[in-house]
């Protein structure tokens, strides 16, 4: 039987950061930040993307995700940070997190992803997940700006993102008569 262990050269390391710096104190967004995955979620763009759902309220150990992306809450400091550990899709090992941090300007809200992917997952990341992830996170950060009482133009989706969304849109079942 061939050796199927992966060498570090077979893996792709991914580090992606999205952020906004806002001229408001961190307390302004703390409530929106902590509303993640609740019925009154003011951060996640549920109008356009699958909502985040967990098996219990937002807390360390909560299990859930959004769409086919699954994770467990690894750390949670209310009003400051949330870190999730991926459990699916296969081939994705690592974390993603949201952070609210005070700055001299006001606050920085950021989303960071740090993962290592297998060869097939790397291709899936490049072609499908990354464009959708980037659009989703930009929409979430836009919601944060709005929750802070500020305005910015809504992010636009690329042609590729619109095409992927159309391809993966749930279809109504065809009923035979």
C-alpha positions in Angstrom: 0.0 0.0 0.0 1.4 3.4 -0.9 2.4 5.9 1.8 -0.4 8.6 1.7 0.9 10.8 4.5 1.2 14.4 3.4 4.4 16.3 3.6 4.5 19.9 4.6 5.3 20.7 0.9 1.9 19.1 0.0 0.0 21.6 2.1 -1.0 25.2 1.4 -0.9 27.7 4.2 -3.6 30.4 4.0 -3.7 33.6 6.0 -6.4 36.1 5.1 -7.3 39.3 7.0 -10.2 41.6 6.4 -10.8 44.7 8.6 -12.4 48.1 9.0 -11.1 50.9 11.2 -14.0 53.0 12.6 -14.0 56.3 14.4 -16.1 54.9 17.3 -15.2 53.4 20.7 -15.3 49.6 20.9 -18.4 49.7 23.1 -20.5 50.9 20.1 -20.0 47.6 18.4 -19.7 45.2 21.4 -23.5 44.4 21.3 -23.5 43.8 17.6 -20.4 41.6 17.9 -22.0 39.6 20.7 -25.3 39.2 18.8 -23.5 36.8 16.3 -25.7 33.7 15.7 -28.7 35.1 17.6 -32.1 35.8 16.1 -31.1 39.5 16.4 -27.7 39.0 14.7 -26.5 42.5 13.7 -23.1 41.4 12.3 -23.6 38.4 10.1 -25.2 39.3 6.6 -28.0 36.7 6.8 -30.0 38.5 4.1 -27.4 37.3 1.6 -25.6 34.3 3.2 -26.5 31.2 5.2 -26.8 32.2 8.8 -24.4 31.0 11.5 -26.2 28.4 13.7 -24.9 26.8 16.9 -26.1 23.9 19.1 -26.3 26.4 22.0 -25.8 30.1 22.7 -22.5 31.6 21.6 -19.9 30.2 24.1 -16.7 28.1 24.1 -17.6 24.6 22.9 -20.6 25.6 20.8 -20.7 23.5 17.6 -22.2 24.7 14.4 -21.3 26.8 11.3 -22.8 28.4 8.2 -23.8 26.5 5.1 -21.3 23.6 4.5 -18.6 25.3 6.7 -18.5 23.7 10.2 -16.6 24.8 13.3 -16.5 24.9 17.0 -16.2 28.0 19.2 -12.6 27.8 20.5 -12.4 31.1 22.4 -14.9 33.8 23.2 -14.3 37.0 25.1 -17.6 39.0 25.0 -17.3 42.3 23.2 -13.7 41.5 22.2 -13.0 38.3 20.3 -14.3 35.0 19.0 -12.2 32.2 17.5 -13.6 29.2 15.7 -11.8 25.9 14.9 -12.8 24.3 11.6 -14.3 20.8 11.5 -15.4 20.8 7.9 -15.0 20.8 5.0 -12.4 18.0 4.9 -8.9 19.1 4.2 -9.2 22.5 6.0 -7.3 22.6 9.3 -7.2 25.8 11.3 -9.1 28.7 12.7 -11.0 31.8 11.8 -11.7 34.7 14.2 -13.4 38.1 14.7 -11.6 40.7 16.8 -12.7 44.1 18.1 -9.6 46.1 19.2 -9.3 49.7 20.3 -7.0 51.9 18.2 -5.9 55.5 18.4 -8.5 56.2 15.7 -11.4 54.4 17.5 -11.7 50.7 16.9 -10.6 48.0 14.4 -12.9 45.1 13.7 -11.2 42.3 11.9 -11.7 38.8 10.6 -8.7 36.5 10.2 -8.5 33.1 8.8 -5.4 30.8 9.3 -5.7 27.4 7.7 -3.6 24.7 6.2 -5.2 22.8 3.3 -4.6 19.5 1.6 -4.0 19.6 -2.2 -7.7 19.1 -3.2 -8.9 21.5 -0.5 -6.4 24.0 -1.7 -8.0 23.9 -5.2 -11.4 24.1 -3.6 -10.3 27.2 -1.6 -8.8 29.0 -4.6 -11.7 28.4 -7.0 -14.8 28.3 -4.7 -14.3 29.1 -1.0 -12.0 32.1 -1.2 -14.1 34.3 -3.5 -17.3 33.4 -1.5 -15.5 33.9 1.8 -14.1 37.3 0.8 -17.5 38.5 -0.3 -19.2 37.2 2.8 -16.7 38.8 5.2 -16.8 42.1 3.3 -20.6 42.0 3.7 -20.3 41.3 7.4 -17.9 44.2 7.9 -20.3 46.4 6.0 -22.9 45.4 8.6 -20.5 46.3 11.4 -20.1 49.8 9.9 -23.9 50.1 9.7 -24.3 48.9 13.2 -21.8 51.5 14.3 -24.1 54.2 12.8 -21.8 54.9 9.9 -22.2 54.7 6.2 -20.2 53.2 3.4 -21.2 51.8 0.0 -22.3 48.2 0.1 -19.6 46.0 -1.2 -20.2 44.7 -4.7 -19.7 41.1 -5.7 -17.5 40.0 -8.6 -18.9 38.2 -11.6 -17.3 35.0 -10.3 -19.0 35.4 -6.9 -22.4 36.0 -8.5 -21.8 32.9 -10.8 -20.9 30.7 -7.8 -23.9 31.9 -5.8 -26.2 31.1 -8.7 -24.6 27.6 -9.1 -24.9 26.8 -5.4 -28.4 28.3 -4.9 -30.8 25.9 -3.4 -33.3 24.7 -5.9 -36.9 24.0 -5.4 -37.6 20.3 -6.0 -39.3 19.4 -9.2 -42.6 17.7 -8.5 -43.6 15.1 -11.1 -47.3 15.0 -11.8 
